[in-house]
């Protein structure tokens, strides 16, 4: 067929395709019409290329079809739009899902740490197994507090930040095992309990609490959240529900991996507090107040902003365009 003749015969149809492809919003009827005209124009382009090869009319029609195809399939959001969505919707929604598990983990952590501290501090044999009397006294009197000031504040803050962020990431990444988050949490609870035992046994329990509280409030809460995320991923594998095991695991992994990213920022803040606040000769009320304010800000973000994001239908997962259309299941 002659290209000019085909163009003359289809000009109005192509113009309508161009109009629909440029519209910002389409109702159901218009979307159906766009699909129909897209198919017809695709057939026209195939006929043009078969009969006349590459032509100006064919290039024009290819442009119309490309625009219509993008209109039908959608496009990925600009990165500058994805960043606000991540921090305002995805991350708080993912954190909000973990609120009850985080609370249970926090309670169990305190119980384990308290039991370890009580046992070690009250059992001379257990206490002696941790070192000689001189070593333990040196730890309680000097080493425990010097730990927070023996290095430059910026270096110390960066070190504890990267270490804690790596621990949190491991809890999420290896959460599918079900064992790794539990092991990390138990190790930290026992570590806190034994340190407390040594200081309490030497009459310096107040020093332990005062040095742990400023940064520990946010730092430990972040680790609890990371452990909760890992266990949720494990549970998605154990009990996938109506979805396939792989699909449930993929959805949980995508939505809760955002937690590991978000905790990098929370742990950066706790690292700054540990490096620049904990060892300062300021009133303890001020230092603990700074730590409490940081924790309050995190909890407000997690609970208040998270609840609002959840009410908007967010789960922390990627958009359908980014993750692919989910498979529908009954029930």
Secondary structure as GFF3:
##gff-version 3
##sequence-region A 1 331
A	DSSP	alpha_helix	3	22	.	.	.	ID=ss1
A	DSSP	alpha_helix	28	52	.	.	.	ID=ss2
A	DSSP	alpha_helix	56	73	.	.	.	ID=ss3
A	DSSP	alpha_helix	79	85	.	.	.	ID=ss4
A	DSSP	pi_helix	86	90	.	.	.	ID=ss5
A	DSSP	alpha_helix	91	97	.	.	.	ID=ss6
A	DSSP	alpha_helix	99	122	.	.	.	ID=ss7
A	DSSP	alpha_helix	124	128	.	.	.	ID=ss8
A	DSSP	alpha_helix	133	138	.	.	.	ID=ss9
A	DSSP	pi_helix	139	143	.	.	.	ID=ss10
A	DSSP	alpha_helix	144	146	.	.	.	ID=ss11
A	DSSP	alpha_helix	153	173	.	.	.	ID=ss12
A	DSSP	three_ten_helix	175	177	.	.	.	ID=ss13
A	DSSP	alpha_helix	180	201	.	.	.	ID=ss14
A	DSSP	alpha_helix	205	238	.	.	.	ID=ss15
A	DSSP	alpha_helix	245	276	.	.	.	ID=ss16
A	DSSP	alpha_helix	284	300	.	.	.	ID=ss17
A	DSSP	pi_helix	301	305	.	.	.	ID=ss18
A	DSSP	alpha_helix	306	311	.	.	.	ID=ss19
A	DSSP	alpha_helix	320	323	.	.	.	ID=ss20
###
